[in-house]
Amino acid sequence: MLTGKRFRLNQRTLAVEVLDGVRNAITIPSGAIIEVLRECTDGEQTVDVLWGSRSLEVFTCNVRMRGEMIVGQ
């Protein structure tokens, strides 16, 4: 379970932002800090994350493979 955990991305990662019903591809840069808000109901293939003030959807495997969990913050 990833909900509530923060990660530092070691590689840039593709995300999706939904604005006014339109899905836009966003690249989160290497070194960015994201927080997992909730795991989605699609069999845990994606998670909702917060990057700065932006709410995005990211593949769970990308968070696990490209991210390093931040402990103690």
C-alpha positions in Angstrom: 0.0 0.0 0.0 1.5 3.3 -1.1 -1.2 5.8 0.1 0.2 8.6 2.1 3.9 7.9 1.2 6.2 10.4 -0.4 8.7 9.5 -3.1 11.7 11.2 -4.8 11.7 10.3 -8.5 15.1 9.1 -9.8 14.0 9.3 -13.5 11.5 11.5 -15.3 8.1 9.9 -15.3 5.0 10.3 -17.4 1.8 11.3 -15.6 -1.7 12.3 -16.6 -3.5 15.5 -15.5 -7.2 15.9 -16.0 -8.4 19.5 -16.5 -12.0 20.3 -17.5 -12.5 16.7 -18.5 -9.4 16.7 -20.9 -6.6 14.3 -20.1 -3.1 15.9 -20.7 0.2 14.1 -20.6 2.7 15.6 -18.1 6.3 14.7 -17.5 7.4 14.9 -13.9 11.2 15.6 -13.8 13.8 13.5 -12.2 14.4 14.7 -8.6 10.7 15.7 -8.1 9.0 14.8 -4.9 5.5 13.3 -5.2 3.0 12.1 -2.5 0.6 9.3 -3.2 -2.9 10.5 -2.4 -4.7 7.2 -3.1 -4.5 4.1 -5.1 -7.0 4.0 -7.9 -9.7 1.4 -8.3 -8.3 0.0 -11.6 -6.6 -3.0 -10.0 -3.9 -0.7 -8.6 -2.3 0.0 -12.0 -2.3 3.7 -11.3 -2.2 6.0 -8.2 -3.3 9.5 -7.7 -0.3 11.7 -6.7 0.3 15.3 -5.6 3.3 17.0 -7.3 3.5 20.5 -5.9 -0.1 21.7 -6.2 -0.9 19.5 -9.2 -3.0 16.3 -8.8 -1.9 13.7 -11.3 -2.3 10.0 -12.1 0.8 7.9 -12.4 1.3 4.2 -13.1 2.0 2.3 -9.9 5.0 0.5 -11.4 6.6 3.8 -12.3 6.4 5.0 -8.7 7.9 1.7 -7.5 10.6 1.4 -10.1 11.6 5.1 -10.6 10.9 6.4 -7.1 12.8 6.2 -3.8 10.5 6.3 -0.7 11.3 9.2 1.6 11.4 8.0 5.2 11.1 10.1 8.3 9.7 13.3 6.8 
